[in-house]
Amino acid sequence: MALCCDCEALDDAFERFITCKPVQPDTCSRIMETVTKHLRIPWCDGQGTRKLDPDILMAAVLLLTTMFLASQSWSATIIVFGLLPFLLIATYVRYLKIHTKTKFFFAWTVLSFSFLLGIFQFEVVPYLEILFSENVILMCFVCIMCLCGYLTKQGPGHPQNVEVSDQEEGVVKDAVNLVIEDENTKCRVCSIFQPHRCSHCRICNQCVLRRDHHCVWLDCCIGAKNHRYFIIGLVALIIVCCYGANLTLTTICQPKLVWGTVYLPDSCNDVYGDIHIAMCFVSAVYALLIAALAVLVLGQQLWLICCNTTVQEWRRGWQGHYSHGIFCNCWKFWCGGNL
């Protein structure tokens, strides 16, 4: 244990554990800091090994464990996927309390889609039930989703970092021609003037132009410059998950023809007889759960766009405060140069 952890911190934590006393947060951070220094993986950039973030490792272990347990039986699938949202919510609340960035959720996102895509291409496609054109269509939407995710990660847009004193406040307001509607126009953390509808993100520790919300799944804020890409990415995500899940289920289950053109799964009673087929079935169910969550988020986003309201403004009770009608709101969002 001395090779991977601070013995003093470990002894203190273990002593408190066996005596049913709470472990101090600084003790846990010291242990995790020491463990992180020793978690390294080989890298091919000529600079030796790289540190492995514990959040990424935890996400990988939890995801693989979840998929394996869920593939054991029908009851296991229901229990695991029923408990998974509560586990993720508990993890989110934990990080929300301390207002620190974590790579857990972003790693979960990347690993989830890598897992689903790998299962589809290496387990489902070899059954030779999927047409080449169907696979191409799916991969096109995957590329659109990844491109939108990349563009969203480029940043939401930040105000100019102009630090001024209180005596210069009136001069700077006139110089930058800001729209001032309340007294809280100067960020207490960044010490810069916030333009119209700008707010500070405690997780990113930056002010964001027209901040909508902080997306933990992409580990970035959604604001003026990346909000459109976020919406398009959500649409592509729903299409990928639903289309990929349908292709998977109609391959491993008994399909039926609906309306003479569309195949839908009919009976999946024997999917747990083989671990490979069970893993394909579980991946399809997981994809449908992701699609259901994305539909809820997309519905909320489209509704707020029609009201010209961000999530932050909606939480503050400012719904429709900046609305100019549904048509004008949508036109400004999709075609306006400045949100």
Secondary structure as GFF3:
##gff-version 3
##sequence-region A 1 339
A	DSSP	alpha_helix	7	18	.	.	.	ID=ss1
A	DSSP	alpha_helix	25	38	.	.	.	ID=ss2
A	DSSP	beta_strand	40	42	.	.	.	ID=ss3
A	DSSP	beta_strand	49	51	.	.	.	ID=ss4
A	DSSP	alpha_helix	54	70	.	.	.	ID=ss5
A	DSSP	alpha_helix	74	98	.	.	.	ID=ss6
A	DSSP	alpha_helix	104	119	.	.	.	ID=ss7
A	DSSP	pi_helix	120	124	.	.	.	ID=ss8
A	DSSP	three_ten_helix	125	127	.	.	.	ID=ss9
A	DSSP	alpha_helix	132	153	.	.	.	ID=ss10
A	DSSP	alpha_helix	169	176	.	.	.	ID=ss11
A	DSSP	beta_strand	199	201	.	.	.	ID=ss12
A	DSSP	beta_strand	206	208	.	.	.	ID=ss13
A	DSSP	beta_strand	213	215	.	.	.	ID=ss14
A	DSSP	beta_strand	220	222	.	.	.	ID=ss15
A	DSSP	alpha_helix	227	252	.	.	.	ID=ss16
A	DSSP	beta_strand	254	258	.	.	.	ID=ss17
A	DSSP	beta_strand	262	267	.	.	.	ID=ss18
A	DSSP	three_ten_helix	271	273	.	.	.	ID=ss19
A	DSSP	alpha_helix	275	306	.	.	.	ID=ss20
A	DSSP	alpha_helix	311	315	.	.	.	ID=ss21
A	DSSP	alpha_helix	326	335	.	.	.	ID=ss22
###
